[in-house]
Amino acid sequence: MGSFLVVYGSSEGQTAKIADRIAARLRDRGHEATAVDAGALETDYSLEDFDAVVVGSSIHVGKHQASVRSFVDANAAELTALPTAFFQVSLSSVADDPERRAEAARYVDEFLEDTGFHPDRIARFGGALRYSKYGFLKRLLMKRIASEATGDTDASRDYEYTDWAEVEGFTDDFAAFVEGRLATAPDGPG
């Protein structure tokens, strides 16, 4: 089986939770999988020990995590040579409003265009509102964003919008893609 690296950038922990779930699902399929915060990686981190890479980032104020962008920029050549997947986590992916969903898609398109990253699989997942982790100003900002995206403005509790079946489906699809590539590789098991 293959060796997967799941690199992510997270602010309040939902993207980390999703990355951990992806890594666990890959391990359930018999693969080696490691989830690592992009901000904790050395700039000269080597991808040569991995057969595939999953990159994930949350969106905050219209921007992806800077550590994820740095990782993609620093490893552009290696990422081009490997099977890759990208997932984005945002409230825009949760909204019923087609404009908000288009906004989520635009964030992905802009990130991929800006970085030149061309993943084999892409997903957009709903994130979470972690009112309990926000300071006063961020809580106000997130309540305003939530009023448009989800309507969940009760700051006395947290909300989770991630569709875990969707996360598992994305993971299974990418794993099957990589398994097929490994089976047909000249030095692979097939």
N, C-alpha and C positions, 0 to 999 in steps of 0.2 A: 504494500500500500504506500501511499504518498505521505510527504511531510509538508504541512501547511503552516504558514505564518499568517496570523490575523493581527494586523496593525490598526490601531484606532486612536482617535482623539475624542475626549469626552470632557464636559464641564461639570455636570452634576451627577454623572455616573450611568445614565441610561445607555449611552453608546458602549460603554465598557461592559454593561450587563448583556447587551446584544452580542458583542464580540465574544464574551465568555460562552454564551449559549451556542454560537456558531462553532467555536472550538470544541465544545463538548459534543455537539452533534457530529462533527467530523471524527472525533475519537470513537463515538458509537459506531461509526461506519468502518472502523479499523485503521484509521489514519493516525499519524502523529500530528498534533495540532497545538500551537502555542499562541496565546493571545498576549499582545504586548502594547502598552501605551506608547504611542509614537514620541511623546515628550520625554520618555525615559530611555530612548535609544541613543546610542552614540551616532554622530553624523556619518561615520564611515562604516556603519553596520553592513555586514555582508549577507546577501541573500542566496549565496551559492549552496547552502545546505538545505534549501527548500525546493520543493517541486511546484509549489503554487503559493500565491499571496492573495489575501483578502484585505482590502483597505476600507476602513470605515471612519466617518466623521459626522459629528453633529454640526448643525447650523446655528449660529448665534448672531443676531443682528445682520443677517444676510451673508455671513461669512463662514467658511469652513474653518476648522481648527488649524492654526498656523503650523503646529507640529506635524500635522498630516501633510500639508502642502510641502513642508521642508523635506519630509520623508520621500514623497513622490518625486520632487525635484532632484534630490540627491541620488535616487536609485532609478532614474528614468531608463537607462540602458538595460539594467537587470529586469525591470518590470516588463519591458518590451519582449524579452526573451522567455518569460514565464507565463503560464496561465494565470490570469488575474480576475478579481471581482472587486466591485466597489459598492458600498452601501452608504446611504446618507440617512441621518436621523433628524427629523424636524416636526414641528407642529403643522407646518403647511401640508405635509403628507397626510394628515388626519382630517383636515377640513373637507366638508361636503361641497364646498364652493369650488367650481372648476378653475376659477382664477387663482385660488390659493394652491391648488394642485399643480397648475401650470407654473406657478412660482417655484415650487419644489423642483420640478423638472428643469426649470431654467437654472437653478443653483447648480445642479449636476452638470448641465451642458457647459456652463461658464467655467466650472472647475476643470472639467476635462479639456476644454479648449485652451484655457490658460496654462495648464500643465503639460499638455500633449499626451496625457495618460489615456490609453485606449483599453479599458478592461473588457474581458470577454463576457462578463455578466454584471448587471447593474440592478440595484434595488433601492427603493425609497421607503423607509419605515417611519411610522409614527413614533414620536418620542415620549416624553413625560413632562409634566409640570411638577417641579420639586419645590413648591412654595416654602417648605420647611428648611430648605437650604439657601434660600435667597435672602440677601440683605434688603433693607427697606426700599431703596431705589429700584433694585432689580425686580422686587416683588410687584411694585407699581407698573413697571414696564411690561412684565410678563402678564399681569392681569389685563392690560390693554391689548396685548397681542392675543391672549387667550379669548378675550371677548369677541374677536373677529374670527379666530380659528376654531375654537371648540365651545365657547360659551362657559367654560369652567373657570369662574372667577372667585370661587370660595377659597380664599387663601389660608383657611384653617386646616386644609388637608392637601395631600399630594394626589396627582392623577397619573396613570400610566396608560398610554395609547398603543403600545407596541402589539402588533398581531403576531403572536409567537408561532402560529401555524405558518404564516407568511415567511417568517425568518427561517423556519425549518425547511420549507419548500425551496427557498432561495439557496440554502446550504446544500440540500440534497441535489438540486439541479447543478450547482457548480461542482460538487464532488463527483457526480456522474460524468460531467464534462472532463474533469481532470483524470478520472479513472480511465476513460476512453483514450485520452492522450497518452497516458502512461502505458496502457496495454499495447498501443501501436508504435511506441517509441522504439528505435532500433535496439536499444539496450534494455527495453522494458520486459515485463513478464510475458508479453504476448508474442 
